[in-house]
Amino acid sequence: MTAPTLAFFTRLLDDAPPAERFRLATEQIQHAERFGIQRAWVAQHHFRAAEGGLPSPFVFLAHVAAHTSEIRLATGVITLPLEQPVHVAEDAVVADLLSHARIDLGVGSGGTPSSFIPFGADVKNKAADFEDKLAVLRAALTGGDIGAGNTLYPPAGTLGERIWQATFSAFGGTRAGTPGDGLLLSRTQPRPTESPTASLSAVQEPIIDAYLNALPDGIAPRITASRTVFVADTRAEALRFAETGLRRGAEGLRRSGQVIPDGDLDALIRATDTHLGTPEEVAASLAADTTLQRATEVAFQVHSVDAPHEHVLRSIELFATDVAPALGWSTREPTSVKETH
Protein backbone atom coordinates (compact mmCIF):
# COMPACT_ATOMS: atom_id res chain seq x y z
CA MET A 1 0.00 0.00 0.00
CA THR A 2 1.18 3.54 -0.75
CA ALA A 3 2.51 5.38 2.30
CA PRO A 4 0.13 8.06 3.63
CA THR A 5 0.84 11.74 3.29
CA LEU A 6 1.38 13.63 6.53
CA ALA A 7 -0.50 16.54 8.05
CA PHE A 8 -0.27 18.75 11.12
CA PHE A 9 -3.53 19.48 12.97
CA THR A 10 -4.12 22.32 15.42
CA ARG A 11 -7.00 23.57 17.54
CA LEU A 12 -5.01 26.71 18.48
CA LEU A 13 -4.94 25.90 22.18
CA ASP A 14 -1.62 27.40 23.21
CA ASP A 15 -1.67 28.96 26.68
CA ALA A 16 -1.72 32.56 25.42
CA PRO A 17 -4.07 35.45 24.50
CA PRO A 18 -5.93 35.10 21.18
CA ALA A 19 -3.57 37.13 18.97
CA GLU A 20 -0.60 35.24 20.37
CA ARG A 21 -2.38 31.93 19.73
CA PHE A 22 -2.73 32.92 16.10
CA ARG A 23 0.95 33.87 15.88
CA LEU A 24 2.14 30.65 17.52
CA ALA A 25 -0.10 28.48 15.35
CA THR A 26 1.23 30.24 12.25
CA GLU A 27 4.79 29.48 13.36
CA GLN A 28 3.88 25.85 13.99
CA ILE A 29 2.42 25.50 10.49
CA GLN A 30 5.49 27.17 9.03
CA HIS A 31 7.65 24.71 10.98
CA ALA A 32 5.60 21.80 9.64
CA GLU A 33 6.14 23.08 6.10
CA ARG A 34 9.85 23.53 6.79
CA PHE A 35 10.07 19.82 7.66
CA GLY A 36 8.10 18.61 4.65
CA ILE A 37 4.64 18.08 6.18
CA GLN A 38 2.16 18.29 3.31
CA ARG A 39 -0.99 19.74 4.92
CA ALA A 40 -2.16 21.72 7.94
CA TRP A 41 -5.68 21.29 9.34
CA VAL A 42 -7.27 23.88 11.65
CA ALA A 43 -10.37 23.31 13.76
CA GLN A 44 -13.25 25.75 14.13
CA HIS A 45 -14.69 26.31 17.61
CA HIS A 46 -16.96 29.04 18.95
CA PHE A 47 -17.08 30.90 22.26
CA ARG A 48 -14.92 28.73 24.57
CA ALA A 49 -11.19 29.40 24.66
CA ALA A 50 -10.51 26.07 26.40
CA GLU A 51 -12.08 24.08 23.56
CA GLY A 52 -10.54 25.82 20.57
CA GLY A 53 -9.15 29.17 19.63
CA LEU A 54 -10.48 29.77 16.12
CA PRO A 55 -14.06 30.75 15.18
CA SER A 56 -13.16 32.07 11.69
CA PRO A 57 -10.80 29.60 10.02
CA PHE A 58 -10.76 31.10 6.51
CA VAL A 59 -9.51 34.44 7.83
CA PHE A 60 -6.70 32.64 9.63
CA LEU A 61 -5.85 30.37 6.68
CA ALA A 62 -5.62 33.37 4.35
CA HIS A 63 -3.08 34.83 6.78
CA VAL A 64 -1.16 31.55 6.94
CA ALA A 65 -1.17 31.32 3.14
CA ALA A 66 0.67 34.63 2.99
CA HIS A 67 3.39 33.23 5.24
CA THR A 68 3.82 29.82 3.59
CA SER A 69 4.31 28.66 0.04
CA GLU A 70 3.66 24.92 -0.38
CA ILE A 71 1.82 23.34 2.54
CA ARG A 72 -1.87 22.69 1.87
CA LEU A 73 -4.34 24.34 4.25
CA ALA A 74 -7.63 22.85 5.38
CA THR A 75 -10.58 23.30 7.73
CA GLY A 76 -11.07 20.45 10.13
CA VAL A 77 -13.93 21.19 10.37
CA ILE A 78 -16.44 23.92 9.57
CA THR A 79 -19.56 23.20 11.68
CA LEU A 80 -21.91 23.50 8.73
CA PRO A 81 -25.27 23.57 10.61
CA LEU A 82 -24.15 26.89 12.16
CA GLU A 83 -23.20 28.49 8.82
CA GLN A 84 -24.80 30.04 5.77
CA PRO A 85 -23.46 27.68 3.08
CA VAL A 86 -23.20 30.23 0.26
CA HIS A 87 -21.15 32.45 2.56
CA VAL A 88 -18.91 29.45 3.39
CA ALA A 89 -18.44 28.84 -0.33
CA GLU A 90 -17.53 32.49 -0.96
CA ASP A 91 -15.03 32.60 1.92
CA ALA A 92 -13.47 29.31 0.84
CA VAL A 93 -13.06 30.46 -2.76
CA VAL A 94 -11.39 33.74 -1.78
CA ALA A 95 -9.01 31.91 0.57
CA ASP A 96 -8.30 29.37 -2.17
CA LEU A 97 -7.43 32.09 -4.68
CA LEU A 98 -5.20 33.90 -2.19
CA SER A 99 -3.39 30.63 -1.37
CA HIS A 100 -2.95 29.60 -5.04
CA ALA A 101 -5.40 26.67 -4.76
CA ARG A 102 -4.07 25.23 -1.50
CA ILE A 103 -7.39 25.09 0.41
CA ASP A 104 -9.31 21.92 1.30
CA LEU A 105 -12.75 22.20 2.85
CA GLY A 106 -13.56 19.87 5.74
CA VAL A 107 -17.11 20.04 7.08
CA GLY A 108 -19.03 18.33 9.85
CA SER A 109 -22.37 18.35 11.65
CA GLY A 110 -21.08 18.41 15.22
CA GLY A 111 -19.96 20.97 17.73
CA THR A 112 -20.62 21.92 21.31
CA PRO A 113 -24.43 21.76 21.76
CA SER A 114 -24.62 25.12 23.57
CA SER A 115 -22.87 26.79 20.63
CA PHE A 116 -25.95 26.23 18.47
CA ILE A 117 -28.11 28.63 20.52
CA PRO A 118 -26.42 31.96 19.59
CA PHE A 119 -26.68 31.01 15.91
CA GLY A 120 -30.42 30.34 16.20
CA ALA A 121 -29.88 26.68 15.38
CA ASP A 122 -31.37 23.61 17.07
CA VAL A 123 -28.84 20.90 17.85
CA LYS A 124 -31.62 18.32 17.50
CA ASN A 125 -31.84 19.21 13.79
CA LYS A 126 -28.11 19.18 13.11
CA ALA A 127 -28.10 16.05 10.93
CA ALA A 128 -30.87 17.28 8.63
CA ASP A 129 -29.43 20.80 8.57
CA PHE A 130 -26.03 19.40 7.64
CA GLU A 131 -27.48 17.45 4.70
CA ASP A 132 -29.42 20.46 3.41
CA LYS A 133 -26.56 22.93 3.75
CA LEU A 134 -24.00 20.55 2.28
CA ALA A 135 -26.19 20.25 -0.83
CA VAL A 136 -26.25 24.06 -1.18
CA LEU A 137 -22.52 24.32 -0.56
CA ARG A 138 -21.81 21.67 -3.17
CA ALA A 139 -24.08 23.36 -5.72
CA ALA A 140 -22.31 26.68 -5.13
CA LEU A 141 -18.84 25.19 -5.50
CA THR A 142 -19.73 23.30 -8.67
CA GLY A 143 -21.23 26.29 -10.49
CA GLY A 144 -24.87 25.44 -9.88
CA ASP A 145 -27.81 27.84 -9.59
CA ILE A 146 -27.95 28.90 -5.93
CA GLY A 147 -31.13 30.94 -6.28
CA ALA A 148 -32.71 33.41 -8.71
CA GLY A 149 -30.22 32.40 -11.38
CA ASN A 150 -27.23 33.36 -9.27
CA THR A 151 -23.96 31.43 -9.41
CA LEU A 152 -20.87 31.79 -7.29
CA TYR A 153 -18.39 34.55 -8.02
CA PRO A 154 -15.48 34.19 -8.11
CA PRO A 155 -16.01 30.69 -9.51
CA ALA A 156 -14.66 27.87 -7.37
CA GLY A 157 -12.51 26.06 -9.92
CA THR A 158 -11.75 22.60 -8.56
CA LEU A 159 -12.58 23.43 -4.93
CA GLY A 160 -15.76 21.35 -5.16
CA GLU A 161 -13.52 18.30 -5.58
CA ARG A 162 -11.77 19.09 -2.28
CA ILE A 163 -14.64 18.60 0.17
CA TRP A 164 -14.06 16.32 3.19
CA GLN A 165 -16.70 15.05 5.60
CA ALA A 166 -16.05 14.26 9.27
CA THR A 167 -18.04 11.46 10.86
CA PHE A 168 -18.20 9.04 13.75
CA SER A 169 -20.45 6.50 11.99
CA ALA A 170 -20.62 4.01 9.14
CA PHE A 171 -23.65 5.94 7.87
CA GLY A 172 -21.46 9.01 7.68
CA GLY A 173 -18.81 6.99 5.87
CA THR A 174 -21.38 6.11 3.22
CA ARG A 175 -22.54 9.73 3.04
CA ALA A 176 -18.96 10.89 2.41
CA GLY A 177 -18.13 8.17 -0.08
CA THR A 178 -21.22 8.42 -2.27
CA PRO A 179 -20.30 11.82 -3.84
CA GLY A 180 -16.56 11.05 -3.74
CA ASP A 181 -15.72 13.36 -0.85
CA GLY A 182 -12.81 12.78 1.51
CA LEU A 183 -13.33 11.04 4.87
CA LEU A 184 -12.12 12.59 8.14
CA LEU A 185 -11.64 10.27 11.10
CA SER A 186 -11.23 11.77 14.57
CA ARG A 187 -8.79 10.96 17.33
CA THR A 188 -11.74 11.38 19.79
CA GLN A 189 -13.98 8.72 18.24
CA PRO A 190 -16.60 7.74 20.86
CA ARG A 191 -16.87 4.06 21.73
CA PRO A 192 -20.18 2.21 21.51
CA THR A 193 -21.90 1.87 24.87
CA GLU A 194 -21.77 -1.90 24.47
CA SER A 195 -18.00 -1.85 23.79
CA PRO A 196 -16.50 0.96 25.90
CA THR A 197 -12.98 -0.50 25.72
CA ALA A 198 -12.94 -1.22 21.99
CA SER A 199 -9.80 -0.14 20.16
CA LEU A 200 -9.93 2.95 17.96
CA SER A 201 -9.17 0.78 14.95
CA ALA A 202 -12.04 -1.59 15.73
CA VAL A 203 -14.46 1.33 15.77
CA GLN A 204 -13.12 3.18 12.74
CA GLU A 205 -12.43 0.37 10.29
CA PRO A 206 -16.18 -0.25 9.67
CA ILE A 207 -16.47 3.45 8.79
CA ILE A 208 -13.67 3.04 6.25
CA ASP A 209 -15.38 -0.08 4.86
CA ALA A 210 -18.64 1.82 4.38
CA TYR A 211 -16.81 4.73 2.77
CA LEU A 212 -14.91 2.54 0.30
CA ASN A 213 -18.03 0.55 -0.58
CA ALA A 214 -19.89 3.78 -1.44
CA LEU A 215 -17.06 5.41 -3.37
CA PRO A 216 -17.84 5.68 -7.12
CA ASP A 217 -15.69 3.69 -9.52
CA GLY A 218 -12.65 5.59 -10.66
CA ILE A 219 -12.58 7.95 -7.65
CA ALA A 220 -9.46 7.60 -5.51
CA PRO A 221 -10.14 7.34 -1.77
CA ARG A 222 -9.15 10.21 0.51
CA ILE A 223 -9.02 9.06 4.13
CA THR A 224 -7.45 11.24 6.81
CA ALA A 225 -6.98 9.74 10.28
CA SER A 226 -6.24 12.25 13.04
CA ARG A 227 -4.19 11.09 16.04
CA THR A 228 -2.79 12.66 19.21
CA VAL A 229 0.99 12.50 18.90
CA PHE A 230 3.58 14.10 21.15
CA VAL A 231 7.21 13.26 20.44
CA ALA A 232 9.90 14.31 22.91
CA ASP A 233 13.57 13.68 23.46
CA THR A 234 12.77 11.61 26.57
CA ARG A 235 9.68 9.76 27.77
CA ALA A 236 9.90 11.57 31.11
CA GLU A 237 9.52 14.90 29.33
CA ALA A 238 6.50 13.65 27.39
CA LEU A 239 4.84 12.32 30.55
CA ARG A 240 5.44 15.58 32.40
CA PHE A 241 3.25 17.52 29.97
CA ALA A 242 0.77 14.67 29.49
CA GLU A 243 0.04 14.52 33.22
CA THR A 244 -1.59 17.96 33.09
CA GLY A 245 -2.89 18.12 29.54
CA LEU A 246 -4.47 14.67 29.26
CA ARG A 247 -6.25 14.94 32.58
CA ARG A 248 -7.71 18.30 31.57
CA GLY A 249 -8.67 16.95 28.14
CA ALA A 250 -10.26 13.87 29.66
CA GLU A 251 -12.58 16.07 31.72
CA GLY A 252 -13.80 17.70 28.52
CA LEU A 253 -14.46 14.33 26.92
CA ARG A 254 -16.39 13.19 29.99
CA ARG A 255 -18.55 16.32 29.83
CA SER A 256 -19.40 15.40 26.23
CA GLY A 257 -20.61 11.99 27.40
CA GLN A 258 -17.61 9.80 26.67
CA VAL A 259 -16.49 7.21 29.22
CA ILE A 260 -12.88 7.98 30.15
CA PRO A 261 -11.38 6.24 33.22
CA ASP A 262 -9.94 8.40 35.98
CA GLY A 263 -6.99 6.14 36.74
CA ASP A 264 -3.25 6.35 36.51
CA LEU A 265 -1.56 8.20 33.66
CA ASP A 266 -0.77 5.08 31.64
CA ALA A 267 -4.46 4.10 31.70
CA LEU A 268 -5.41 7.58 30.58
CA ILE A 269 -2.90 7.48 27.72
CA ARG A 270 -4.49 4.23 26.49
CA ALA A 271 -8.06 5.46 26.95
CA THR A 272 -7.42 8.67 25.00
CA ASP A 273 -5.49 6.91 22.21
CA THR A 274 -2.45 9.11 22.78
CA HIS A 275 0.88 8.28 21.14
CA LEU A 276 3.70 9.83 23.14
CA GLY A 277 7.31 9.37 24.15
CA THR A 278 10.57 9.15 22.27
CA PRO A 279 10.56 8.78 18.48
CA GLU A 280 11.12 5.03 18.83
CA GLU A 281 8.21 4.68 21.27
CA VAL A 282 5.85 6.77 19.16
CA ALA A 283 6.74 4.89 15.97
CA ALA A 284 6.02 1.56 17.68
CA SER A 285 2.72 2.86 19.04
CA LEU A 286 1.54 4.21 15.69
CA ALA A 287 2.59 1.00 13.91
CA ALA A 288 0.08 -0.91 16.07
CA ASP A 289 -2.83 1.28 14.89
CA THR A 290 -4.22 -0.68 11.95
CA THR A 291 -6.49 2.15 10.82
CA LEU A 292 -3.40 4.11 9.81
CA GLN A 293 -2.48 1.33 7.39
CA ARG A 294 -5.64 2.15 5.43
CA ALA A 295 -5.45 5.94 5.65
CA THR A 296 -4.22 8.02 2.74
CA GLU A 297 -3.19 10.75 5.20
CA VAL A 298 -2.20 10.78 8.86
CA ALA A 299 -2.83 14.04 10.73
CA PHE A 300 -0.94 14.42 13.99
CA GLN A 301 -1.78 16.91 16.74
CA VAL A 302 -0.32 17.65 20.15
CA HIS A 303 -3.73 18.24 21.73
CA SER A 304 -4.65 17.03 24.38
CA VAL A 305 -1.08 16.95 25.69
CA ASP A 306 -0.92 20.70 24.93
CA ALA A 307 2.77 21.20 25.57
CA PRO A 308 4.35 24.68 25.36
CA HIS A 309 5.10 26.13 21.94
CA GLU A 310 8.79 25.26 21.79
CA HIS A 311 7.97 21.64 22.61
CA VAL A 312 5.29 21.56 19.91
CA LEU A 313 7.94 22.70 17.42
CA ARG A 314 10.31 20.01 18.65
CA SER A 315 7.57 17.37 18.39
CA ILE A 316 6.87 18.37 14.77
CA GLU A 317 10.56 18.13 13.96
CA LEU A 318 11.03 14.73 15.64
CA PHE A 319 7.90 13.36 13.99
CA ALA A 320 9.12 14.41 10.54
CA THR A 321 12.77 13.42 10.91
CA ASP A 322 12.58 10.28 13.08
CA VAL A 323 9.06 8.85 13.45
CA ALA A 324 7.84 9.12 9.85
CA PRO A 325 10.94 7.50 8.28
CA ALA A 326 10.78 4.66 10.81
CA LEU A 327 7.25 3.90 9.59
CA GLY A 328 8.09 4.28 5.90
CA TRP A 329 6.12 7.53 5.69
CA SER A 330 7.68 10.22 3.55
CA THR A 331 7.80 13.99 3.80
CA ARG A 332 8.80 16.54 1.22
CA GLU A 333 12.36 17.74 1.27
CA PRO A 334 12.85 20.36 4.02
CA THR A 335 12.40 23.88 2.71
CA SER A 336 12.64 27.48 3.80
CA VAL A 337 9.42 29.37 4.49
CA LYS A 338 8.38 32.97 4.86
CA GLU A 339 8.80 34.42 8.31
CA THR A 340 5.81 35.61 10.32
CA HIS A 341 5.53 39.41 10.50
C-alpha positions as CSV (number, residue, x, y, z in Angstrom):
1,M,0.0,0.0,0.0
2,T,1.2,3.5,-0.7
3,A,2.5,5.4,2.3
4,P,0.1,8.1,3.6
5,T,0.8,11.7,3.3
6,L,1.4,13.6,6.5
7,A,-0.5,16.5,8.1
8,F,-0.3,18.7,11.1
9,F,-3.5,19.5,13.0
10,T,-4.1,22.3,15.4
11,R,-7.0,23.6,17.5
12,L,-5.0,26.7,18.5
13,L,-4.9,25.9,22.2
14,D,-1.6,27.4,23.2
15,D,-1.7,29.0,26.7
16,A,-1.7,32.6,25.4
17,P,-4.1,35.4,24.5
18,P,-5.9,35.1,21.2
19,A,-3.6,37.1,19.0
20,E,-0.6,35.2,20.4
21,R,-2.4,31.9,19.7
22,F,-2.7,32.9,16.1
23,R,0.9,33.9,15.9
24,L,2.1,30.7,17.5
25,A,-0.1,28.5,15.3
26,T,1.2,30.2,12.3
27,E,4.8,29.5,13.4
28,Q,3.9,25.8,14.0
29,I,2.4,25.5,10.5
30,Q,5.5,27.2,9.0
31,H,7.6,24.7,11.0
32,A,5.6,21.8,9.6
33,E,6.1,23.1,6.1
34,R,9.8,23.5,6.8
35,F,10.1,19.8,7.7
36,G,8.1,18.6,4.7
37,I,4.6,18.1,6.2
38,Q,2.2,18.3,3.3
39,R,-1.0,19.7,4.9
40,A,-2.2,21.7,7.9
41,W,-5.7,21.3,9.3
42,V,-7.3,23.9,11.6
43,A,-10.4,23.3,13.8
44,Q,-13.3,25.7,14.1
45,H,-14.7,26.3,17.6
46,H,-17.0,29.0,18.9
47,F,-17.1,30.9,22.3
48,R,-14.9,28.7,24.6
49,A,-11.2,29.4,24.7
50,A,-10.5,26.1,26.4
51,E,-12.1,24.1,23.6
52,G,-10.5,25.8,20.6
53,G,-9.2,29.2,19.6
54,L,-10.5,29.8,16.1
55,P,-14.1,30.7,15.2
56,S,-13.2,32.1,11.7
57,P,-10.8,29.6,10.0
58,F,-10.8,31.1,6.5
59,V,-9.5,34.4,7.8
60,F,-6.7,32.6,9.6
61,L,-5.9,30.4,6.7
62,A,-5.6,33.4,4.4
63,H,-3.1,34.8,6.8
64,V,-1.2,31.6,6.9
65,A,-1.2,31.3,3.1
66,A,0.7,34.6,3.0
67,H,3.4,33.2,5.2
68,T,3.8,29.8,3.6
69,S,4.3,28.7,0.0
70,E,3.7,24.9,-0.4
71,I,1.8,23.3,2.5
72,R,-1.9,22.7,1.9
73,L,-4.3,24.3,4.2
74,A,-7.6,22.8,5.4
75,T,-10.6,23.3,7.7
76,G,-11.1,20.4,10.1
77,V,-13.9,21.2,10.4
78,I,-16.4,23.9,9.6
79,T,-19.6,23.2,11.7
80,L,-21.9,23.5,8.7
81,P,-25.3,23.6,10.6
82,L,-24.2,26.9,12.2
83,E,-23.2,28.5,8.8
84,Q,-24.8,30.0,5.8
85,P,-23.5,27.7,3.1
86,V,-23.2,30.2,0.3
87,H,-21.2,32.4,2.6
88,V,-18.9,29.4,3.4
89,A,-18.4,28.8,-0.3
90,E,-17.5,32.5,-1.0
91,D,-15.0,32.6,1.9
92,A,-13.5,29.3,0.8
93,V,-13.1,30.5,-2.8
94,V,-11.4,33.7,-1.8
95,A,-9.0,31.9,0.6
96,D,-8.3,29.4,-2.2
97,L,-7.4,32.1,-4.7
98,L,-5.2,33.9,-2.2
99,S,-3.4,30.6,-1.4
100,H,-2.9,29.6,-5.0
101,A,-5.4,26.7,-4.8
102,R,-4.1,25.2,-1.5
103,I,-7.4,25.1,0.4
104,D,-9.3,21.9,1.3
105,L,-12.8,22.2,2.8
106,G,-13.6,19.9,5.7
107,V,-17.1,20.0,7.1
108,G,-19.0,18.3,9.9
109,S,-22.4,18.4,11.7
110,G,-21.1,18.4,15.2
111,G,-20.0,21.0,17.7
112,T,-20.6,21.9,21.3
113,P,-24.4,21.8,21.8
114,S,-24.6,25.1,23.6
115,S,-22.9,26.8,20.6
116,F,-26.0,26.2,18.5
117,I,-28.1,28.6,20.5
118,P,-26.4,32.0,19.6
119,F,-26.7,31.0,15.9
120,G,-30.4,30.3,16.2
121,A,-29.9,26.7,15.4
122,D,-31.4,23.6,17.1
123,V,-28.8,20.9,17.9
124,K,-31.6,18.3,17.5
125,N,-31.8,19.2,13.8
126,K,-28.1,19.2,13.1
127,A,-28.1,16.0,10.9
128,A,-30.9,17.3,8.6
129,D,-29.4,20.8,8.6
130,F,-26.0,19.4,7.6
131,E,-27.5,17.5,4.7
132,D,-29.4,20.5,3.4
133,K,-26.6,22.9,3.8
134,L,-24.0,20.5,2.3
135,A,-26.2,20.2,-0.8
136,V,-26.3,24.1,-1.2
137,L,-22.5,24.3,-0.6
138,R,-21.8,21.7,-3.2
139,A,-24.1,23.4,-5.7
140,A,-22.3,26.7,-5.1
141,L,-18.8,25.2,-5.5
142,T,-19.7,23.3,-8.7
143,G,-21.2,26.3,-10.5
144,G,-24.9,25.4,-9.9
145,D,-27.8,27.8,-9.6
146,I,-28.0,28.9,-5.9
147,G,-31.1,30.9,-6.3
148,A,-32.7,33.4,-8.7
149,G,-30.2,32.4,-11.4
150,N,-27.2,33.4,-9.3
151,T,-24.0,31.4,-9.4
152,L,-20.9,31.8,-7.3
153,Y,-18.4,34.6,-8.0
154,P,-15.5,34.2,-8.1
155,P,-16.0,30.7,-9.5
156,A,-14.7,27.9,-7.4
157,G,-12.5,26.1,-9.9
158,T,-11.7,22.6,-8.6
159,L,-12.6,23.4,-4.9
160,G,-15.8,21.4,-5.2
161,E,-13.5,18.3,-5.6
162,R,-11.8,19.1,-2.3
163,I,-14.6,18.6,0.2
164,W,-14.1,16.3,3.2
165,Q,-16.7,15.0,5.6
166,A,-16.1,14.3,9.3
167,T,-18.0,11.5,10.9
168,F,-18.2,9.0,13.8
169,S,-20.4,6.5,12.0
170,A,-20.6,4.0,9.1
171,F,-23.6,5.9,7.9
172,G,-21.5,9.0,7.7
173,G,-18.8,7.0,5.9
174,T,-21.4,6.1,3.2
175,R,-22.5,9.7,3.0
176,A,-19.0,10.9,2.4
177,G,-18.1,8.2,-0.1
178,T,-21.2,8.4,-2.3
179,P,-20.3,11.8,-3.8
180,G,-16.6,11.1,-3.7
181,D,-15.7,13.4,-0.8
182,G,-12.8,12.8,1.5
183,L,-13.3,11.0,4.9
184,L,-12.1,12.6,8.1
185,L,-11.6,10.3,11.1
186,S,-11.2,11.8,14.6
187,R,-8.8,11.0,17.3
188,T,-11.7,11.4,19.8
189,Q,-14.0,8.7,18.2
190,P,-16.6,7.7,20.9
191,R,-16.9,4.1,21.7
192,P,-20.2,2.2,21.5
193,T,-21.9,1.9,24.9
194,E,-21.8,-1.9,24.5
195,S,-18.0,-1.9,23.8
196,P,-16.5,1.0,25.9
197,T,-13.0,-0.5,25.7
198,A,-12.9,-1.2,22.0
199,S,-9.8,-0.1,20.2
200,L,-9.9,2.9,18.0
201,S,-9.2,0.8,14.9
202,A,-12.0,-1.6,15.7
203,V,-14.5,1.3,15.8
204,Q,-13.1,3.2,12.7
205,E,-12.4,0.4,10.3
206,P,-16.2,-0.3,9.7
207,I,-16.5,3.5,8.8
208,I,-13.7,3.0,6.2
209,D,-15.4,-0.1,4.9
210,A,-18.6,1.8,4.4
211,Y,-16.8,4.7,2.8
212,L,-14.9,2.5,0.3
213,N,-18.0,0.6,-0.6
214,A,-19.9,3.8,-1.4
215,L,-17.1,5.4,-3.4
216,P,-17.8,5.7,-7.1
217,D,-15.7,3.7,-9.5
218,G,-12.6,5.6,-10.7
219,I,-12.6,8.0,-7.7
220,A,-9.5,7.6,-5.5
221,P,-10.1,7.3,-1.8
222,R,-9.2,10.2,0.5
223,I,-9.0,9.1,4.1
224,T,-7.5,11.2,6.8
225,A,-7.0,9.7,10.3
226,S,-6.2,12.2,13.0
227,R,-4.2,11.1,16.0
228,T,-2.8,12.7,19.2
229,V,1.0,12.5,18.9
230,F,3.6,14.1,21.1
231,V,7.2,13.3,20.4
232,A,9.9,14.3,22.9
233,D,13.6,13.7,23.5
234,T,12.8,11.6,26.6
235,R,9.7,9.8,27.8
236,A,9.9,11.6,31.1
237,E,9.5,14.9,29.3
238,A,6.5,13.7,27.4
239,L,4.8,12.3,30.5
240,R,5.4,15.6,32.4
241,F,3.2,17.5,30.0
242,A,0.8,14.7,29.5
243,E,0.0,14.5,33.2
244,T,-1.6,18.0,33.1
245,G,-2.9,18.1,29.5
246,L,-4.5,14.7,29.3
247,R,-6.3,14.9,32.6
248,R,-7.7,18.3,31.6
249,G,-8.7,17.0,28.1
250,A,-10.3,13.9,29.7
251,E,-12.6,16.1,31.7
252,G,-13.8,17.7,28.5
253,L,-14.5,14.3,26.9
254,R,-16.4,13.2,30.0
255,R,-18.6,16.3,29.8
256,S,-19.4,15.4,26.2
257,G,-20.6,12.0,27.4
258,Q,-17.6,9.8,26.7
259,V,-16.5,7.2,29.2
260,I,-12.9,8.0,30.1
261,P,-11.4,6.2,33.2
262,D,-9.9,8.4,36.0
263,G,-7.0,6.1,36.7
264,D,-3.2,6.4,36.5
265,L,-1.6,8.2,33.7
266,D,-0.8,5.1,31.6
267,A,-4.5,4.1,31.7
268,L,-5.4,7.6,30.6
269,I,-2.9,7.5,27.7
270,R,-4.5,4.2,26.5
271,A,-8.1,5.5,27.0
272,T,-7.4,8.7,25.0
273,D,-5.5,6.9,22.2
274,T,-2.5,9.1,22.8
275,H,0.9,8.3,21.1
276,L,3.7,9.8,23.1
277,G,7.3,9.4,24.1
278,T,10.6,9.2,22.3
279,P,10.6,8.8,18.5
280,E,11.1,5.0,18.8
281,E,8.2,4.7,21.3
282,V,5.8,6.8,19.2
283,A,6.7,4.9,16.0
284,A,6.0,1.6,17.7
285,S,2.7,2.9,19.0
286,L,1.5,4.2,15.7
287,A,2.6,1.0,13.9
288,A,0.1,-0.9,16.1
289,D,-2.8,1.3,14.9
290,T,-4.2,-0.7,12.0
291,T,-6.5,2.2,10.8
292,L,-3.4,4.1,9.8
293,Q,-2.5,1.3,7.4
294,R,-5.6,2.1,5.4
295,A,-5.5,5.9,5.6
296,T,-4.2,8.0,2.7
297,E,-3.2,10.8,5.2
298,V,-2.2,10.8,8.9
299,A,-2.8,14.0,10.7
300,F,-0.9,14.4,14.0
301,Q,-1.8,16.9,16.7
302,V,-0.3,17.6,20.1
303,H,-3.7,18.2,21.7
304,S,-4.6,17.0,24.4
305,V,-1.1,17.0,25.7
306,D,-0.9,20.7,24.9
307,A,2.8,21.2,25.6
308,P,4.4,24.7,25.4
309,H,5.1,26.1,21.9
310,E,8.8,25.3,21.8
311,H,8.0,21.6,22.6
312,V,5.3,21.6,19.9
313,L,7.9,22.7,17.4
314,R,10.3,20.0,18.6
315,S,7.6,17.4,18.4
316,I,6.9,18.4,14.8
317,E,10.6,18.1,14.0
318,L,11.0,14.7,15.6
319,F,7.9,13.4,14.0
320,A,9.1,14.4,10.5
321,T,12.8,13.4,10.9
322,D,12.6,10.3,13.1
323,V,9.1,8.9,13.5
324,A,7.8,9.1,9.8
325,P,10.9,7.5,8.3
326,A,10.8,4.7,10.8
327,L,7.2,3.9,9.6
328,G,8.1,4.3,5.9
329,W,6.1,7.5,5.7
330,S,7.7,10.2,3.5
331,T,7.8,14.0,3.8
332,R,8.8,16.5,1.2
333,E,12.4,17.7,1.3
334,P,12.9,20.4,4.0
335,T,12.4,23.9,2.7
336,S,12.6,27.5,3.8
337,V,9.4,29.4,4.5
338,K,8.4,33.0,4.9
339,E,8.8,34.4,8.3
340,T,5.8,35.6,10.3
341,H,5.5,39.4,10.5
